[in-house]
Amino acid sequence: MSSVEAVWRIESARIVGALTRYAGGDLDLAEDVAQEAVAEALEKWPRDGEPDNPVGWLLATARRRAIDAFRRRAARDQKYALLAEEDTDGGDGHLWDPDRIDDDVLSLMFVACHPVLSPEARVALTLRTVGGLSSEEIARAFLVPVPTIQARITRAKKTIAAARVPFEVPPADERRRRLGGVLSVLYVIFTEGSTATAGDNLLRKDLAYEALRLARTLAALLQKAGRPGEAEVFGLIALCELTASRFGARTGPDGEAILLEQQDRRRWDRSAIRRGLAALGQATAAGHGLGPYGLQAAIAACHASAGSVAETDWERIVLLYEALGRVAPSPIVELNRAVAVAMASGPAEALPLVDELVATDRLPGSHLLPTVRGELLLRLGRREEARAELELAARLCGNAREREVLLRKLEDQ
């Protein structure tokens, strides 16, 4: 990675945020001039040497490009005419203001995750503008064509402009309402990284760790903004840390998936577990009760504290899933609760819960439901029925590594 790429990956959110503020909230223009500055740096820095202040150089260059754009637009837009008349001495001090830069990044997060955008657009725009990932990197992570990602990002920026979404940290009441949308975007990014829905790799660690980095950034920014006790932010951080702690044991040397009961727990990252438990403690200390992410983190903590599958407190996990089903009901929560019931009380207790999901067709097209049903039927000795379920699961599964596990089970029958 070149020095330009390294600076961009670390500081892109601050750069784009500062430029968006300077451009009067025009995110599209801010990103365009930022990319032009990066392109110029890729040409000049190898030849002339890296400047003493790389971020300042990028900001000053992008600012000059923005001023050129303001002047081109001035004749038809009074707002840009006023901006073009501002100080044009090339300085960048008012852009890189340490007292405002954190607000810029926080504003950028809330804009990228604004509810006027579709969920897919929010994810793409967040990874692009806040995470600093290229369209190619985002497309590769989600296994979609690059033009599809580029179209989502372009459409998202046009939607934000058309809706006149202000570039600002929302007022306290609105921020509280919209925080859930920001967290849901980070959760989607992390979930795709921790168990890829398709492709040849079980994990996409870079994507998962980017979501964790953004969640920690969000927590720090909210703390500076005077909202340090947002329990669900810490709940999400705890969930990400505790889930990521098992990454090293979830795949073998050739990338094959290793199930929980077969994992070498000595390979679990104890530092990540400690960080996750600390974040869960912060979520609990907020005093509002655990929300959906905190409850999922509490479930992950049960696994992290157990020496083996047999030693896991499955009764507590069942209770936590019941609580999760009340605050955030979903068929996936019910399916996971059924798995926990099977571990705590046996497959005969869990099968009716799974059959209810089948009868109501609440997970159409998902391989997870026939996977769990097949496992329960195997444990009950109903091998022919189990085989049919596992064959269906293998056909529906989009991830090659998960499919391998299902096919191995079929071979063992």
C-alpha positions in Angstrom: 0.0 0.0 0.0 1.4 3.4 -1.0 1.6 6.3 1.4 -1.2 8.0 -0.4 -3.5 5.0 0.0 -2.4 4.6 3.7 -3.3 8.2 4.5 -6.6 7.9 2.6 -7.6 4.7 4.4 -6.9 6.2 7.8 -8.1 9.8 7.3 -10.7 9.6 4.5 -13.7 10.2 6.8 -12.2 13.3 8.3 -11.1 14.6 4.8 -14.5 14.0 3.2 -16.3 15.3 6.3 -14.3 18.6 6.4 -14.8 19.1 2.6 -18.5 18.4 2.9 -18.8 21.1 5.6 -16.8 23.5 3.4 -19.0 22.7 0.3 -22.1 23.6 2.2 -23.2 20.0 2.6 -22.6 18.9 -1.0 -21.4 15.3 -0.3 -21.1 14.5 -4.0 -18.8 17.5 -4.7 -16.8 16.8 -1.5 -16.0 13.2 -2.5 -15.3 14.2 -6.1 -12.7 16.8 -5.2 -11.2 14.5 -2.5 -10.7 11.8 -5.2 -9.2 14.3 -7.5 -6.7 15.3 -4.8 -5.9 11.7 -4.2 -5.3 11.2 -7.9 -3.0 14.2 -7.9 -1.1 12.9 -4.9 -0.6 9.5 -6.5 1.1 11.4 -9.4 3.1 14.0 -7.4 4.2 12.3 -4.1 6.3 9.6 -5.7 8.1 12.2 -7.8 8.4 15.1 -5.4 8.3 13.3 -2.0 5.6 13.0 0.6 4.7 16.4 2.1 5.3 17.1 5.8 1.5 17.4 6.3 -0.1 14.8 4.0 -3.6 15.4 5.2 -3.3 19.2 4.9 -1.9 18.8 1.4 -4.9 16.7 0.3 -7.3 19.1 1.9 -5.7 22.2 0.3 -5.6 20.5 -3.1 -9.2 19.4 -2.8 -10.2 22.8 -1.6 -8.7 24.4 -4.7 -10.6 22.0 -6.9 -13.7 22.8 -5.0 -13.2 26.5 -5.6 -12.8 25.9 -9.3 -16.1 24.0 -9.2 -17.8 26.8 -7.2 -16.7 29.3 -9.9 -18.0 27.2 -12.7 -21.4 26.9 -10.9 -21.5 30.5 -9.6 -23.4 31.8 -12.6 -26.3 29.5 -11.9 -26.2 29.0 -8.2 -26.0 31.8 -5.7 -24.9 29.5 -2.9 -21.8 28.5 -4.9 -21.2 32.1 -5.9 -20.9 33.0 -2.2 -18.6 30.1 -1.4 -16.4 31.0 -4.4 -16.0 34.6 -3.0 -14.5 33.2 0.2 -10.8 33.4 1.0 -8.9 31.7 -1.8 -5.3 31.9 -0.6 -5.0 28.1 -0.6 -5.0 27.8 3.2 -6.7 24.8 4.8 -6.7 25.8 8.5 -10.4 26.4 8.6 -11.0 23.0 7.1 -8.7 21.0 9.5 -10.2 22.4 12.7 -9.6 20.0 15.6 -12.6 21.4 17.4 -14.9 20.5 14.5 -13.3 17.5 12.8 -15.1 14.9 15.1 -18.4 16.6 14.4 -17.7 16.4 10.7 -17.1 12.6 10.9 -20.2 12.1 13.1 -22.2 14.2 10.7 -20.9 12.1 7.8 -22.0 8.9 9.5 -25.5 10.1 10.1 -25.8 11.4 6.5 -24.5 8.2 5.0 -27.0 6.2 7.1 -30.0 8.5 6.6 -33.4 6.8 6.5 -34.2 8.3 3.1 -31.8 5.8 1.6 -32.4 2.1 1.0 -30.5 -0.3 3.3 -28.2 -1.3 0.5 -27.4 2.3 -0.3 -26.7 3.1 3.3 -24.2 0.2 3.5 -22.4 1.2 0.3 -22.3 4.9 1.0 -21.0 4.3 4.6 -18.2 2.0 3.4 -17.3 4.5 0.7 -17.4 7.8 2.5 -16.8 6.9 6.1 -14.7 3.7 5.6 -12.7 5.0 2.7 -13.2 1.7 0.7 -13.2 1.9 -3.1 -16.2 0.8 -5.2 -14.1 -2.2 -6.2 -13.5 -3.2 -2.6 -17.1 -2.9 -1.7 -18.2 -4.8 -4.7 -15.7 -7.6 -4.0 -16.9 -7.8 -0.3 -20.5 -8.2 -1.2 -20.0 -10.2 -4.5 -21.9 -7.8 -6.7 -20.7 -6.1 -9.9 -18.7 -2.9 -9.5 -21.3 -0.9 -11.6 -24.0 -2.0 -9.2 -22.1 -0.5 -6.3 -21.2 2.6 -8.2 -24.9 3.1 -9.1 -26.0 2.7 -5.5 -23.5 5.3 -4.3 -24.4 7.7 -7.1 -28.1 7.3 -6.4 -27.6 7.7 -2.7 -25.8 11.0 -3.1 -28.5 12.3 -5.5 -31.2 11.2 -3.0 -29.4 13.0 -0.1 -29.1 16.1 -2.3 -32.8 16.0 -3.4 -34.0 15.4 0.1 -31.8 18.4 1.3 -30.4 16.3 4.1 -28.4 18.8 6.3 -24.8 18.0 7.0 -24.9 18.2 10.7 -24.9 16.1 13.9 -28.7 15.7 14.5 -30.2 17.3 17.6 -30.2 15.1 20.7 -33.8 13.7 20.3 -33.4 13.1 16.6 -30.0 11.6 17.0 -31.4 9.1 19.5 -34.0 8.0 17.0 -31.6 7.8 14.1 -28.8 6.1 16.0 -30.5 2.7 15.5 -30.2 3.2 11.7 -26.5 3.9 12.0 -26.0 0.8 14.2 -28.0 -1.4 11.8 -25.7 -0.5 8.9 -22.6 -1.4 10.9 -24.3 -4.6 12.1 -25.0 -5.6 8.5 -21.4 -4.9 7.5 -20.1 -6.9 10.4 -22.5 -9.8 9.8 -21.5 -10.1 6.2 -17.9 -10.1 7.2 -18.3 -12.7 10.0 -20.3 -15.2 7.9 -20.3 -14.4 4.2 -23.7 -15.1 2.5 -22.0 -16.2 -0.7 -18.6 -16.9 -2.3 -15.7 -19.2 -1.6 -14.6 -17.8 1.8 -16.5 -18.3 5.1 -15.1 -15.1 6.6 -14.4 -11.6 5.2 -12.3 -10.4 8.1 -11.4 -7.0 6.6 -15.1 -6.2 6.3 -15.9 -7.3 9.8 -13.0 -5.4 11.3 -14.0 -2.3 9.4 -17.4 -2.4 11.0 -15.8 -2.8 14.4 -13.5 0.1 13.7 -16.5 2.3 12.7 -18.5 1.2 15.8 -15.6 2.2 18.1 -15.3 5.5 16.2 -19.0 6.1 16.7 -18.7 5.4 20.4 -15.8 7.9 20.7 -17.5 10.6 18.7 -20.7 10.3 20.7 -18.7 10.5 23.9 -17.2 13.8 22.7 -20.6 15.0 21.7 -21.8 14.4 25.3 -23.7 11.1 24.8 -21.3 8.6 26.4 -24.0 6.3 27.7 -25.5 5.0 24.5 -25.9 1.4 25.6 -26.5 -0.1 22.2 -23.3 1.3 20.7 -21.3 -0.6 23.4 -23.6 -3.6 22.9 -22.7 -3.7 19.2 -19.0 -3.2 20.0 -19.2 -6.1 22.5 -21.0 -8.3 20.0 -18.4 -7.6 17.3 -15.4 -8.2 19.6 -16.7 -11.4 21.1 -17.7 -12.8 17.7 -14.4 -11.8 16.1 -12.5 -13.4 19.0 -13.4 -16.8 17.4 -12.3 -16.0 13.9 -9.0 -17.7 14.2 -10.6 -21.0 15.2 -13.5 -21.0 12.7 -11.5 -22.0 9.6 -8.8 -24.6 9.0 -5.5 -24.3 7.0 -7.3 -24.5 3.7 -10.2 -22.2 4.6 -12.6 -25.0 5.5 -15.3 -24.2 8.1 -14.8 -25.6 11.6 -18.0 -25.9 13.6 -18.3 -24.6 17.2 -18.0 -28.0 18.8 -14.8 -28.8 16.9 -13.0 -25.5 17.4 -9.8 -25.3 19.3 -10.7 -22.8 22.0 -7.1 -22.1 22.7 -7.1 -20.2 19.4 -9.8 -17.8 20.5 -8.5 -14.3 20.9 -8.5 -13.7 24.7 -7.7 -10.0 24.2 -10.8 -9.5 22.0 -12.8 -11.4 24.6 -11.6 -9.1 27.4 -12.5 -6.0 25.2 -15.9 -7.5 24.4 -16.7 -8.2 28.0 -15.6 -4.7 29.0 -17.8 -3.2 26.3 -20.7 -5.4 27.5 -20.1 -4.0 31.0 -20.4 -0.5 29.7 -23.6 -1.3 27.9 -25.0 -2.8 31.2 -23.8 0.1 33.2 -25.8 2.6 31.1 -28.8 1.4 33.2 -31.4 1.2 30.5 -31.4 -2.6 30.0 -29.7 -4.4 27.2 -31.1 -3.9 23.7 -30.8 -6.3 20.7 -27.1 -5.9 20.2 -26.4 -6.1 24.0 -28.5 -9.3 24.3 -26.6 -10.9 21.4 -23.4 -9.9 23.0 -24.5 -11.5 26.2 -25.1 -14.7 24.3 -21.7 -14.5 22.8 -20.3 -13.9 26.2 -21.8 -17.2 27.4 -19.8 -19.0 24.7 -16.7 -17.0 25.4 -16.7 -18.0 29.1 -17.3 -21.7 28.5 -14.5 -24.3 28.3 -16.5 -26.4 25.9 -19.9 -26.8 24.2 -20.9 -29.2 27.0 -19.9 -26.6 29.7 -21.9 -23.8 28.1 -24.8 -22.3 30.0 -27.4 -23.2 27.5 -30.3 -22.5 29.9 -29.1 -18.9 30.2 -28.7 -18.7 26.4 -32.3 -19.8 26.0 -33.5 -17.1 28.3 -31.4 -14.5 26.5 -32.9 -15.6 23.2 -36.4 -15.3 24.7 -35.6 -11.8 25.8 -34.2 -11.0 22.3 -37.3 -12.3 20.7 -39.4 -9.9 22.7 -37.3 -6.7 21.9 -36.4 -7.7 18.3 -38.6 -10.5 17.1 -37.4 -12.3 13.9 -37.5 -15.8 12.5 -33.7 -16.0 12.8 -33.9 -15.3 16.6 -36.6 -18.0 16.9 -34.4 -20.5 14.9 -31.4 -19.7 17.1 -33.6 -20.1 20.2 -34.6 -23.6 18.9 -30.9 -24.5 18.6 -30.3 -23.4 22.2 -33.4 -25.3 23.4 -32.0 -28.4 21.7 -28.7 -28.1 23.5 -30.4 -27.4 26.9 -33.3 -29.8 26.7 -32.8 -32.1 23.8 -33.9 -32.2 20.1 -37.4 -33.4 20.8 -38.1 -30.1 22.7 -36.7 -28.0 19.8 -38.2 -29.7 16.8 -41.7 -28.3 17.3 -40.2 -24.7 17.3 -38.5 -25.4 14.0 -41.6 -27.0 12.5 -43.6 -23.9 13.4 -41.2 -21.8 11.3 -41.5 -24.3 8.4 -45.3 -24.3 8.7 -45.5 -20.5 8.6 -42.9 -20.2 5.8 -41.0 -17.5 7.7 -37.6 -18.2 6.2 -38.3 -18.8 2.6 -35.2 -19.6 0.5 -32.9 -19.8 3.5 -30.5 -22.8 4.0 -30.4 -22.2 7.7 -33.9 -23.6 8.5 -33.4 -27.0 6.7 -29.8 -27.1 8.2 -31.1 -26.9 11.7 -34.1 -29.2 11.1 -31.8 -31.8 9.5 -29.5 -31.7 12.5 -32.4 -32.2 14.9 -33.7 -35.1 12.9 -30.3 -36.7 12.9 -30.1 -36.5 16.7 -33.6 -38.1 16.8 -32.5 -40.9 14.6 -34.8 -40.0 11.7 -32.1 -40.3 9.1 -34.1 -40.4 5.9 -35.9 -37.2 6.8 -32.7 -35.6 7.9 -31.0 -36.5 4.7 -33.7 -34.7 2.7 -33.4 -31.6 4.8 -29.6 -31.5 4.5 -29.8 -32.0 0.7 -32.2 -29.0 0.5 -29.9 -26.9 2.7 -26.9 -27.7 0.5 -28.9 -26.6 -2.6 -29.9 -23.4 -1.0 -26.6 -22.5 0.6 -24.7 -19.7 -1.3 -21.4 -20.0 0.6 -19.1 -22.7 -0.7 -17.5 -23.4 2.7 -20.8 -23.8 4.5 -21.9 -26.1 1.6 -18.9 -28.3 2.1 -19.9 -28.9 5.8 -23.4 -29.9 4.7 -22.1 -32.2 2.0 -19.7 -33.9 4.5 -22.6 -34.6 6.8 -24.5 -36.1 3.9 -21.5 -38.3 3.1 -21.3 -39.5 6.7 -24.9 -40.8 6.7 
